[in-house]
Amino acid sequence: MHNTVKTWLGKSREELDEIYRNSEPGEIPAGDTQGTAILAGSKFSKPVASLARILAWKGKIFDLFSSDRQSGILINKISPFGLKCIVAKVYLDKSWLDGKDTIVIDYSKTSLVAKVIRDEIREIEPGVYLGKVWWGKKRILDFALTMEHLD
């Protein structure tokens, strides 16, 4: 796990929100990322992150198809076997958290399973992204993505 992501596991939701608010969207990732679920502000954040990566969610694979790298699709890697499923559209838009530009991961038109989920990510440092998960309009979780070569 990337060192920056390790520090995020010990932070509160408010601290992670502050990091997110003070960051630009950065580049939309291209390629394979490793994911870390963050149960912000919980003493169980580290074991939850480890269990989630082993059993449930391993990250996302981004495939940008626009010539200007402003939009594309991704597919999630889930289960202990890293099955590739649950597709989303990826594009730049305004964040529901602070109204500033962000990278949106939108499942509303691509997935029956995750139709009500919207993720937002910003690049905090090169290849390291902090994300917010929305269920409808309710924030439910934070997460990190790191480009595979950094993890």
Chimera marker file (.cmm) of the C-alpha trace (Angstrom):
<marker_set name="trace">
<marker id="1" x="0.000" y="0.000" z="0.000" r="1" g="1" b="0" radius="0.5"/>
<marker id="2" x="1.276" y="3.469" z="-0.939" r="1" g="1" b="0" radius="0.5"/>
<marker id="3" x="2.594" y="5.524" z="2.028" r="1" g="1" b="0" radius="0.5"/>
<marker id="4" x="0.194" y="8.444" z="1.438" r="1" g="1" b="0" radius="0.5"/>
<marker id="5" x="-2.768" y="6.064" z="1.449" r="1" g="1" b="0" radius="0.5"/>
<marker id="6" x="-1.532" y="4.511" z="4.713" r="1" g="1" b="0" radius="0.5"/>
<marker id="7" x="-1.686" y="7.945" z="6.365" r="1" g="1" b="0" radius="0.5"/>
<marker id="8" x="-5.242" y="8.466" z="5.082" r="1" g="1" b="0" radius="0.5"/>
<marker id="9" x="-6.377" y="5.366" z="6.994" r="1" g="1" b="0" radius="0.5"/>
<marker id="10" x="-5.748" y="7.241" z="10.252" r="1" g="1" b="0" radius="0.5"/>
<marker id="11" x="-7.618" y="10.414" z="9.305" r="1" g="1" b="0" radius="0.5"/>
<marker id="12" x="-11.151" y="11.548" z="10.058" r="1" g="1" b="0" radius="0.5"/>
<marker id="13" x="-13.727" y="12.168" z="7.346" r="1" g="1" b="0" radius="0.5"/>
<marker id="14" x="-13.311" y="15.915" z="7.923" r="1" g="1" b="0" radius="0.5"/>
<marker id="15" x="-9.539" y="15.693" z="7.421" r="1" g="1" b="0" radius="0.5"/>
<marker id="16" x="-9.977" y="13.695" z="4.208" r="1" g="1" b="0" radius="0.5"/>
<marker id="17" x="-12.598" y="16.182" z="2.999" r="1" g="1" b="0" radius="0.5"/>
<marker id="18" x="-10.119" y="19.010" z="3.596" r="1" g="1" b="0" radius="0.5"/>
<marker id="19" x="-7.427" y="17.219" z="1.558" r="1" g="1" b="0" radius="0.5"/>
<marker id="20" x="-9.972" y="16.668" z="-1.219" r="1" g="1" b="0" radius="0.5"/>
<marker id="21" x="-11.236" y="20.269" z="-1.172" r="1" g="1" b="0" radius="0.5"/>
<marker id="22" x="-7.681" y="21.615" z="-1.441" r="1" g="1" b="0" radius="0.5"/>
<marker id="23" x="-6.866" y="19.527" z="-4.518" r="1" g="1" b="0" radius="0.5"/>
<marker id="24" x="-7.420" y="19.834" z="-8.255" r="1" g="1" b="0" radius="0.5"/>
<marker id="25" x="-8.934" y="16.986" z="-10.294" r="1" g="1" b="0" radius="0.5"/>
<marker id="26" x="-5.616" y="16.175" z="-11.934" r="1" g="1" b="0" radius="0.5"/>
<marker id="27" x="-5.339" y="13.790" z="-14.857" r="1" g="1" b="0" radius="0.5"/>
<marker id="28" x="-7.977" y="11.136" z="-15.396" r="1" g="1" b="0" radius="0.5"/>
<marker id="29" x="-6.156" y="7.874" z="-14.715" r="1" g="1" b="0" radius="0.5"/>
<marker id="30" x="-5.327" y="5.594" z="-17.633" r="1" g="1" b="0" radius="0.5"/>
<marker id="31" x="-4.716" y="1.936" z="-16.895" r="1" g="1" b="0" radius="0.5"/>
<marker id="32" x="-4.797" y="-0.243" z="-13.812" r="1" g="1" b="0" radius="0.5"/>
<marker id="33" x="-5.201" y="1.126" z="-10.289" r="1" g="1" b="0" radius="0.5"/>
<marker id="34" x="-5.116" y="-0.468" z="-6.870" r="1" g="1" b="0" radius="0.5"/>
<marker id="35" x="-8.002" y="0.461" z="-4.593" r="1" g="1" b="0" radius="0.5"/>
<marker id="36" x="-8.188" y="0.965" z="-0.849" r="1" g="1" b="0" radius="0.5"/>
<marker id="37" x="-11.494" y="1.391" z="0.964" r="1" g="1" b="0" radius="0.5"/>
<marker id="38" x="-11.226" y="3.992" z="3.737" r="1" g="1" b="0" radius="0.5"/>
<marker id="39" x="-13.561" y="3.836" z="6.721" r="1" g="1" b="0" radius="0.5"/>
<marker id="40" x="-12.634" y="7.349" z="7.830" r="1" g="1" b="0" radius="0.5"/>
<marker id="41" x="-12.402" y="8.083" z="11.523" r="1" g="1" b="0" radius="0.5"/>
<marker id="42" x="-12.735" y="4.448" z="12.591" r="1" g="1" b="0" radius="0.5"/>
<marker id="43" x="-10.253" y="2.513" z="14.694" r="1" g="1" b="0" radius="0.5"/>
<marker id="44" x="-11.072" y="-0.380" z="12.339" r="1" g="1" b="0" radius="0.5"/>
<marker id="45" x="-9.986" y="1.496" z="9.224" r="1" g="1" b="0" radius="0.5"/>
<marker id="46" x="-6.808" y="-0.557" z="8.627" r="1" g="1" b="0" radius="0.5"/>
<marker id="47" x="-8.363" y="-4.026" z="9.034" r="1" g="1" b="0" radius="0.5"/>
<marker id="48" x="-11.401" y="-2.990" z="6.965" r="1" g="1" b="0" radius="0.5"/>
<marker id="49" x="-9.093" y="-1.742" z="4.177" r="1" g="1" b="0" radius="0.5"/>
<marker id="50" x="-7.172" y="-5.033" z="4.194" r="1" g="1" b="0" radius="0.5"/>
<marker id="51" x="-10.278" y="-7.216" z="4.241" r="1" g="1" b="0" radius="0.5"/>
<marker id="52" x="-11.985" y="-5.172" z="1.538" r="1" g="1" b="0" radius="0.5"/>
<marker id="53" x="-8.969" y="-5.528" z="-0.753" r="1" g="1" b="0" radius="0.5"/>
<marker id="54" x="-8.696" y="-9.284" z="-0.145" r="1" g="1" b="0" radius="0.5"/>
<marker id="55" x="-12.402" y="-10.137" z="-0.327" r="1" g="1" b="0" radius="0.5"/>
<marker id="56" x="-14.366" y="-7.439" z="-2.122" r="1" g="1" b="0" radius="0.5"/>
<marker id="57" x="-12.727" y="-4.692" z="-4.182" r="1" g="1" b="0" radius="0.5"/>
<marker id="58" x="-9.234" y="-4.472" z="-5.627" r="1" g="1" b="0" radius="0.5"/>
<marker id="59" x="-9.404" y="-1.303" z="-7.717" r="1" g="1" b="0" radius="0.5"/>
<marker id="60" x="-10.403" y="0.005" z="-11.136" r="1" g="1" b="0" radius="0.5"/>
<marker id="61" x="-9.088" y="-0.220" z="-14.685" r="1" g="1" b="0" radius="0.5"/>
<marker id="62" x="-9.492" y="3.019" z="-16.638" r="1" g="1" b="0" radius="0.5"/>
<marker id="63" x="-9.799" y="3.013" z="-20.431" r="1" g="1" b="0" radius="0.5"/>
<marker id="64" x="-9.893" y="6.482" z="-21.928" r="1" g="1" b="0" radius="0.5"/>
<marker id="65" x="-11.315" y="6.572" z="-25.398" r="1" g="1" b="0" radius="0.5"/>
<marker id="66" x="-11.598" y="10.284" z="-26.096" r="1" g="1" b="0" radius="0.5"/>
<marker id="67" x="-8.763" y="11.904" z="-27.999" r="1" g="1" b="0" radius="0.5"/>
<marker id="68" x="-8.500" y="14.697" z="-25.426" r="1" g="1" b="0" radius="0.5"/>
<marker id="69" x="-8.380" y="12.335" z="-22.388" r="1" g="1" b="0" radius="0.5"/>
<marker id="70" x="-11.432" y="14.058" z="-20.906" r="1" g="1" b="0" radius="0.5"/>
<marker id="71" x="-13.752" y="11.042" z="-20.786" r="1" g="1" b="0" radius="0.5"/>
<marker id="72" x="-13.809" y="7.274" z="-20.979" r="1" g="1" b="0" radius="0.5"/>
<marker id="73" x="-14.927" y="4.186" z="-19.159" r="1" g="1" b="0" radius="0.5"/>
<marker id="74" x="-13.661" y="2.009" z="-16.360" r="1" g="1" b="0" radius="0.5"/>
<marker id="75" x="-14.296" y="-1.424" z="-14.990" r="1" g="1" b="0" radius="0.5"/>
<marker id="76" x="-13.988" y="-2.477" z="-11.348" r="1" g="1" b="0" radius="0.5"/>
<marker id="77" x="-11.894" y="-5.372" z="-10.087" r="1" g="1" b="0" radius="0.5"/>
<marker id="78" x="-13.957" y="-7.202" z="-7.481" r="1" g="1" b="0" radius="0.5"/>
<marker id="79" x="-13.926" y="-10.456" z="-5.459" r="1" g="1" b="0" radius="0.5"/>
<marker id="80" x="-10.865" y="-12.351" z="-4.232" r="1" g="1" b="0" radius="0.5"/>
<marker id="81" x="-10.182" y="-13.204" z="-7.875" r="1" g="1" b="0" radius="0.5"/>
<marker id="82" x="-10.190" y="-9.624" z="-9.200" r="1" g="1" b="0" radius="0.5"/>
<marker id="83" x="-13.109" y="-10.276" z="-11.546" r="1" g="1" b="0" radius="0.5"/>
<marker id="84" x="-13.568" y="-7.431" z="-13.981" r="1" g="1" b="0" radius="0.5"/>
<marker id="85" x="-17.160" y="-6.195" z="-13.794" r="1" g="1" b="0" radius="0.5"/>
<marker id="86" x="-19.314" y="-3.163" z="-13.016" r="1" g="1" b="0" radius="0.5"/>
<marker id="87" x="-18.624" y="-0.617" z="-15.742" r="1" g="1" b="0" radius="0.5"/>
<marker id="88" x="-18.842" y="3.162" z="-15.296" r="1" g="1" b="0" radius="0.5"/>
<marker id="89" x="-18.479" y="6.272" z="-17.413" r="1" g="1" b="0" radius="0.5"/>
<marker id="90" x="-15.652" y="8.637" z="-16.457" r="1" g="1" b="0" radius="0.5"/>
<marker id="91" x="-15.653" y="12.381" z="-17.112" r="1" g="1" b="0" radius="0.5"/>
<marker id="92" x="-14.913" y="15.786" z="-15.615" r="1" g="1" b="0" radius="0.5"/>
<marker id="93" x="-17.786" y="17.595" z="-13.852" r="1" g="1" b="0" radius="0.5"/>
<marker id="94" x="-18.577" y="19.497" z="-10.663" r="1" g="1" b="0" radius="0.5"/>
<marker id="95" x="-18.167" y="17.788" z="-7.293" r="1" g="1" b="0" radius="0.5"/>
<marker id="96" x="-21.201" y="17.242" z="-5.125" r="1" g="1" b="0" radius="0.5"/>
<marker id="97" x="-18.959" y="17.888" z="-2.114" r="1" g="1" b="0" radius="0.5"/>
<marker id="98" x="-17.712" y="21.384" z="-2.956" r="1" g="1" b="0" radius="0.5"/>
<marker id="99" x="-18.923" y="22.346" z="-6.450" r="1" g="1" b="0" radius="0.5"/>
<marker id="100" x="-15.380" y="22.438" z="-7.885" r="1" g="1" b="0" radius="0.5"/>
<marker id="101" x="-14.103" y="20.388" z="-10.820" r="1" g="1" b="0" radius="0.5"/>
<marker id="102" x="-13.604" y="16.701" z="-10.136" r="1" g="1" b="0" radius="0.5"/>
<marker id="103" x="-13.312" y="13.396" z="-11.953" r="1" g="1" b="0" radius="0.5"/>
<marker id="104" x="-16.705" y="11.673" z="-11.860" r="1" g="1" b="0" radius="0.5"/>
<marker id="105" x="-17.180" y="7.911" z="-12.022" r="1" g="1" b="0" radius="0.5"/>
<marker id="106" x="-20.823" y="7.498" z="-13.025" r="1" g="1" b="0" radius="0.5"/>
<marker id="107" x="-22.605" y="4.129" z="-12.893" r="1" g="1" b="0" radius="0.5"/>
<marker id="108" x="-26.135" y="5.466" z="-13.568" r="1" g="1" b="0" radius="0.5"/>
<marker id="109" x="-26.309" y="4.450" z="-17.239" r="1" g="1" b="0" radius="0.5"/>
<marker id="110" x="-23.914" y="1.502" z="-17.277" r="1" g="1" b="0" radius="0.5"/>
<marker id="111" x="-24.776" y="-0.721" z="-14.307" r="1" g="1" b="0" radius="0.5"/>
<marker id="112" x="-27.932" y="-2.206" z="-12.852" r="1" g="1" b="0" radius="0.5"/>
<marker id="113" x="-26.053" y="-3.248" z="-9.699" r="1" g="1" b="0" radius="0.5"/>
<marker id="114" x="-24.448" y="0.141" z="-8.992" r="1" g="1" b="0" radius="0.5"/>
<marker id="115" x="-26.954" y="2.431" z="-10.733" r="1" g="1" b="0" radius="0.5"/>
<marker id="116" x="-27.318" y="4.728" z="-7.682" r="1" g="1" b="0" radius="0.5"/>
<marker id="117" x="-23.557" y="4.996" z="-7.050" r="1" g="1" b="0" radius="0.5"/>
<marker id="118" x="-21.418" y="7.963" z="-8.038" r="1" g="1" b="0" radius="0.5"/>
<marker id="119" x="-17.733" y="8.199" z="-7.220" r="1" g="1" b="0" radius="0.5"/>
<marker id="120" x="-15.633" y="11.335" z="-7.375" r="1" g="1" b="0" radius="0.5"/>
<marker id="121" x="-11.835" y="11.397" z="-7.363" r="1" g="1" b="0" radius="0.5"/>
<marker id="122" x="-9.082" y="14.000" z="-7.302" r="1" g="1" b="0" radius="0.5"/>
<marker id="123" x="-5.379" y="13.453" z="-7.855" r="1" g="1" b="0" radius="0.5"/>
<marker id="124" x="-3.664" y="14.393" z="-4.605" r="1" g="1" b="0" radius="0.5"/>
<marker id="125" x="-0.154" y="13.606" z="-5.826" r="1" g="1" b="0" radius="0.5"/>
<marker id="126" x="1.023" y="12.046" z="-9.093" r="1" g="1" b="0" radius="0.5"/>
<marker id="127" x="-0.821" y="8.747" z="-9.525" r="1" g="1" b="0" radius="0.5"/>
<marker id="128" x="-2.530" y="8.893" z="-6.104" r="1" g="1" b="0" radius="0.5"/>
<marker id="129" x="-6.247" y="9.715" z="-5.959" r="1" g="1" b="0" radius="0.5"/>
<marker id="130" x="-8.623" y="10.362" z="-3.066" r="1" g="1" b="0" radius="0.5"/>
<marker id="131" x="-12.219" y="9.409" z="-3.733" r="1" g="1" b="0" radius="0.5"/>
<marker id="132" x="-15.701" y="9.933" z="-2.345" r="1" g="1" b="0" radius="0.5"/>
<marker id="133" x="-18.543" y="7.429" z="-2.803" r="1" g="1" b="0" radius="0.5"/>
<marker id="134" x="-22.136" y="8.649" z="-3.033" r="1" g="1" b="0" radius="0.5"/>
<marker id="135" x="-25.239" y="6.446" z="-2.714" r="1" g="1" b="0" radius="0.5"/>
<marker id="136" x="-27.827" y="8.688" z="-4.312" r="1" g="1" b="0" radius="0.5"/>
<marker id="137" x="-27.041" y="12.034" z="-2.691" r="1" g="1" b="0" radius="0.5"/>
<marker id="138" x="-25.698" y="10.490" z="0.552" r="1" g="1" b="0" radius="0.5"/>
<marker id="139" x="-21.956" y="10.182" z="1.105" r="1" g="1" b="0" radius="0.5"/>
<marker id="140" x="-21.125" y="6.705" z="2.321" r="1" g="1" b="0" radius="0.5"/>
<marker id="141" x="-17.393" y="6.050" z="2.042" r="1" g="1" b="0" radius="0.5"/>
<marker id="142" x="-13.959" y="7.329" z="1.094" r="1" g="1" b="0" radius="0.5"/>
<marker id="143" x="-11.416" y="5.419" z="-0.981" r="1" g="1" b="0" radius="0.5"/>
<marker id="144" x="-7.986" y="5.713" z="-2.532" r="1" g="1" b="0" radius="0.5"/>
<marker id="145" x="-6.697" y="4.703" z="-5.945" r="1" g="1" b="0" radius="0.5"/>
<marker id="146" x="-3.031" y="4.373" z="-6.799" r="1" g="1" b="0" radius="0.5"/>
<marker id="147" x="-1.618" y="3.657" z="-10.206" r="1" g="1" b="0" radius="0.5"/>
<marker id="148" x="-0.439" y="0.047" z="-10.201" r="1" g="1" b="0" radius="0.5"/>
<marker id="149" x="3.270" y="0.906" z="-10.622" r="1" g="1" b="0" radius="0.5"/>
<marker id="150" x="3.183" y="3.047" z="-7.434" r="1" g="1" b="0" radius="0.5"/>
<marker id="151" x="1.625" y="0.478" z="-5.110" r="1" g="1" b="0" radius="0.5"/>
<link id1="1" id2="2" r="1" g="1" b="0" radius="0.2"/>
<link id1="2" id2="3" r="1" g="1" b="0" radius="0.2"/>
<link id1="3" id2="4" r="1" g="1" b="0" radius="0.2"/>
<link id1="4" id2="5" r="1" g="1" b="0" radius="0.2"/>
<link id1="5" id2="6" r="1" g="1" b="0" radius="0.2"/>
<link id1="6" id2="7" r="1" g="1" b="0" radius="0.2"/>
<link id1="7" id2="8" r="1" g="1" b="0" radius="0.2"/>
<link id1="8" id2="9" r="1" g="1" b="0" radius="0.2"/>
<link id1="9" id2="10" r="1" g="1" b="0" radius="0.2"/>
<link id1="10" id2="11" r="1" g="1" b="0" radius="0.2"/>
<link id1="11" id2="12" r="1" g="1" b="0" radius="0.2"/>
<link id1="12" id2="13" r="1" g="1" b="0" radius="0.2"/>
<link id1="13" id2="14" r="1" g="1" b="0" radius="0.2"/>
<link id1="14" id2="15" r="1" g="1" b="0" radius="0.2"/>
<link id1="15" id2="16" r="1" g="1" b="0" radius="0.2"/>
<link id1="16" id2="17" r="1" g="1" b="0" radius="0.2"/>
<link id1="17" id2="18" r="1" g="1" b="0" radius="0.2"/>
<link id1="18" id2="19" r="1" g="1" b="0" radius="0.2"/>
<link id1="19" id2="20" r="1" g="1" b="0" radius="0.2"/>
<link id1="20" id2="21" r="1" g="1" b="0" radius="0.2"/>
<link id1="21" id2="22" r="1" g="1" b="0" radius="0.2"/>
<link id1="22" id2="23" r="1" g="1" b="0" radius="0.2"/>
<link id1="23" id2="24" r="1" g="1" b="0" radius="0.2"/>
<link id1="24" id2="25" r="1" g="1" b="0" radius="0.2"/>
<link id1="25" id2="26" r="1" g="1" b="0" radius="0.2"/>
<link id1="26" id2="27" r="1" g="1" b="0" radius="0.2"/>
<link id1="27" id2="28" r="1" g="1" b="0" radius="0.2"/>
<link id1="28" id2="29" r="1" g="1" b="0" radius="0.2"/>
<link id1="29" id2="30" r="1" g="1" b="0" radius="0.2"/>
<link id1="30" id2="31" r="1" g="1" b="0" radius="0.2"/>
<link id1="31" id2="32" r="1" g="1" b="0" radius="0.2"/>
<link id1="32" id2="33" r="1" g="1" b="0" radius="0.2"/>
<link id1="33" id2="34" r="1" g="1" b="0" radius="0.2"/>
<link id1="34" id2="35" r="1" g="1" b="0" radius="0.2"/>
<link id1="35" id2="36" r="1" g="1" b="0" radius="0.2"/>
<link id1="36" id2="37" r="1" g="1" b="0" radius="0.2"/>
<link id1="37" id2="38" r="1" g="1" b="0" radius="0.2"/>
<link id1="38" id2="39" r="1" g="1" b="0" radius="0.2"/>
<link id1="39" id2="40" r="1" g="1" b="0" radius="0.2"/>
<link id1="40" id2="41" r="1" g="1" b="0" radius="0.2"/>
<link id1="41" id2="42" r="1" g="1" b="0" radius="0.2"/>
<link id1="42" id2="43" r="1" g="1" b="0" radius="0.2"/>
<link id1="43" id2="44" r="1" g="1" b="0" radius="0.2"/>
<link id1="44" id2="45" r="1" g="1" b="0" radius="0.2"/>
<link id1="45" id2="46" r="1" g="1" b="0" radius="0.2"/>
<link id1="46" id2="47" r="1" g="1" b="0" radius="0.2"/>
<link id1="47" id2="48" r="1" g="1" b="0" radius="0.2"/>
<link id1="48" id2="49" r="1" g="1" b="0" radius="0.2"/>
<link id1="49" id2="50" r="1" g="1" b="0" radius="0.2"/>
<link id1="50" id2="51" r="1" g="1" b="0" radius="0.2"/>
<link id1="51" id2="52" r="1" g="1" b="0" radius="0.2"/>
<link id1="52" id2="53" r="1" g="1" b="0" radius="0.2"/>
<link id1="53" id2="54" r="1" g="1" b="0" radius="0.2"/>
<link id1="54" id2="55" r="1" g="1" b="0" radius="0.2"/>
<link id1="55" id2="56" r="1" g="1" b="0" radius="0.2"/>
<link id1="56" id2="57" r="1" g="1" b="0" radius="0.2"/>
<link id1="57" id2="58" r="1" g="1" b="0" radius="0.2"/>
<link id1="58" id2="59" r="1" g="1" b="0" radius="0.2"/>
<link id1="59" id2="60" r="1" g="1" b="0" radius="0.2"/>
<link id1="60" id2="61" r="1" g="1" b="0" radius="0.2"/>
<link id1="61" id2="62" r="1" g="1" b="0" radius="0.2"/>
<link id1="62" id2="63" r="1" g="1" b="0" radius="0.2"/>
<link id1="63" id2="64" r="1" g="1" b="0" radius="0.2"/>
<link id1="64" id2="65" r="1" g="1" b="0" radius="0.2"/>
<link id1="65" id2="66" r="1" g="1" b="0" radius="0.2"/>
<link id1="66" id2="67" r="1" g="1" b="0" radius="0.2"/>
<link id1="67" id2="68" r="1" g="1" b="0" radius="0.2"/>
<link id1="68" id2="69" r="1" g="1" b="0" radius="0.2"/>
<link id1="69" id2="70" r="1" g="1" b="0" radius="0.2"/>
<link id1="70" id2="71" r="1" g="1" b="0" radius="0.2"/>
<link id1="71" id2="72" r="1" g="1" b="0" radius="0.2"/>
<link id1="72" id2="73" r="1" g="1" b="0" radius="0.2"/>
<link id1="73" id2="74" r="1" g="1" b="0" radius="0.2"/>
<link id1="74" id2="75" r="1" g="1" b="0" radius="0.2"/>
<link id1="75" id2="76" r="1" g="1" b="0" radius="0.2"/>
<link id1="76" id2="77" r="1" g="1" b="0" radius="0.2"/>
<link id1="77" id2="78" r="1" g="1" b="0" radius="0.2"/>
<link id1="78" id2="79" r="1" g="1" b="0" radius="0.2"/>
<link id1="79" id2="80" r="1" g="1" b="0" radius="0.2"/>
<link id1="80" id2="81" r="1" g="1" b="0" radius="0.2"/>
<link id1="81" id2="82" r="1" g="1" b="0" radius="0.2"/>
<link id1="82" id2="83" r="1" g="1" b="0" radius="0.2"/>
<link id1="83" id2="84" r="1" g="1" b="0" radius="0.2"/>
<link id1="84" id2="85" r="1" g="1" b="0" radius="0.2"/>
<link id1="85" id2="86" r="1" g="1" b="0" radius="0.2"/>
<link id1="86" id2="87" r="1" g="1" b="0" radius="0.2"/>
<link id1="87" id2="88" r="1" g="1" b="0" radius="0.2"/>
<link id1="88" id2="89" r="1" g="1" b="0" radius="0.2"/>
<link id1="89" id2="90" r="1" g="1" b="0" radius="0.2"/>
<link id1="90" id2="91" r="1" g="1" b="0" radius="0.2"/>
<link id1="91" id2="92" r="1" g="1" b="0" radius="0.2"/>
<link id1="92" id2="93" r="1" g="1" b="0" radius="0.2"/>
<link id1="93" id2="94" r="1" g="1" b="0" radius="0.2"/>
<link id1="94" id2="95" r="1" g="1" b="0" radius="0.2"/>
<link id1="95" id2="96" r="1" g="1" b="0" radius="0.2"/>
<link id1="96" id2="97" r="1" g="1" b="0" radius="0.2"/>
<link id1="97" id2="98" r="1" g="1" b="0" radius="0.2"/>
<link id1="98" id2="99" r="1" g="1" b="0" radius="0.2"/>
<link id1="99" id2="100" r="1" g="1" b="0" radius="0.2"/>
<link id1="100" id2="101" r="1" g="1" b="0" radius="0.2"/>
<link id1="101" id2="102" r="1" g="1" b="0" radius="0.2"/>
<link id1="102" id2="103" r="1" g="1" b="0" radius="0.2"/>
<link id1="103" id2="104" r="1" g="1" b="0" radius="0.2"/>
<link id1="104" id2="105" r="1" g="1" b="0" radius="0.2"/>
<link id1="105" id2="106" r="1" g="1" b="0" radius="0.2"/>
<link id1="106" id2="107" r="1" g="1" b="0" radius="0.2"/>
<link id1="107" id2="108" r="1" g="1" b="0" radius="0.2"/>
<link id1="108" id2="109" r="1" g="1" b="0" radius="0.2"/>
<link id1="109" id2="110" r="1" g="1" b="0" radius="0.2"/>
<link id1="110" id2="111" r="1" g="1" b="0" radius="0.2"/>
<link id1="111" id2="112" r="1" g="1" b="0" radius="0.2"/>
<link id1="112" id2="113" r="1" g="1" b="0" radius="0.2"/>
<link id1="113" id2="114" r="1" g="1" b="0" radius="0.2"/>
<link id1="114" id2="115" r="1" g="1" b="0" radius="0.2"/>
<link id1="115" id2="116" r="1" g="1" b="0" radius="0.2"/>
<link id1="116" id2="117" r="1" g="1" b="0" radius="0.2"/>
<link id1="117" id2="118" r="1" g="1" b="0" radius="0.2"/>
<link id1="118" id2="119" r="1" g="1" b="0" radius="0.2"/>
<link id1="119" id2="120" r="1" g="1" b="0" radius="0.2"/>
<link id1="120" id2="121" r="1" g="1" b="0" radius="0.2"/>
<link id1="121" id2="122" r="1" g="1" b="0" radius="0.2"/>
<link id1="122" id2="123" r="1" g="1" b="0" radius="0.2"/>
<link id1="123" id2="124" r="1" g="1" b="0" radius="0.2"/>
<link id1="124" id2="125" r="1" g="1" b="0" radius="0.2"/>
<link id1="125" id2="126" r="1" g="1" b="0" radius="0.2"/>
<link id1="126" id2="127" r="1" g="1" b="0" radius="0.2"/>
<link id1="127" id2="128" r="1" g="1" b="0" radius="0.2"/>
<link id1="128" id2="129" r="1" g="1" b="0" radius="0.2"/>
<link id1="129" id2="130" r="1" g="1" b="0" radius="0.2"/>
<link id1="130" id2="131" r="1" g="1" b="0" radius="0.2"/>
<link id1="131" id2="132" r="1" g="1" b="0" radius="0.2"/>
<link id1="132" id2="133" r="1" g="1" b="0" radius="0.2"/>
<link id1="133" id2="134" r="1" g="1" b="0" radius="0.2"/>
<link id1="134" id2="135" r="1" g="1" b="0" radius="0.2"/>
<link id1="135" id2="136" r="1" g="1" b="0" radius="0.2"/>
<link id1="136" id2="137" r="1" g="1" b="0" radius="0.2"/>
<link id1="137" id2="138" r="1" g="1" b="0" radius="0.2"/>
<link id1="138" id2="139" r="1" g="1" b="0" radius="0.2"/>
<link id1="139" id2="140" r="1" g="1" b="0" radius="0.2"/>
<link id1="140" id2="141" r="1" g="1" b="0" radius="0.2"/>
<link id1="141" id2="142" r="1" g="1" b="0" radius="0.2"/>
<link id1="142" id2="143" r="1" g="1" b="0" radius="0.2"/>
<link id1="143" id2="144" r="1" g="1" b="0" radius="0.2"/>
<link id1="144" id2="145" r="1" g="1" b="0" radius="0.2"/>
<link id1="145" id2="146" r="1" g="1" b="0" radius="0.2"/>
<link id1="146" id2="147" r="1" g="1" b="0" radius="0.2"/>
<link id1="147" id2="148" r="1" g="1" b="0" radius="0.2"/>
<link id1="148" id2="149" r="1" g="1" b="0" radius="0.2"/>
<link id1="149" id2="150" r="1" g="1" b="0" radius="0.2"/>
<link id1="150" id2="151" r="1" g="1" b="0" radius="0.2"/>
</marker_set>
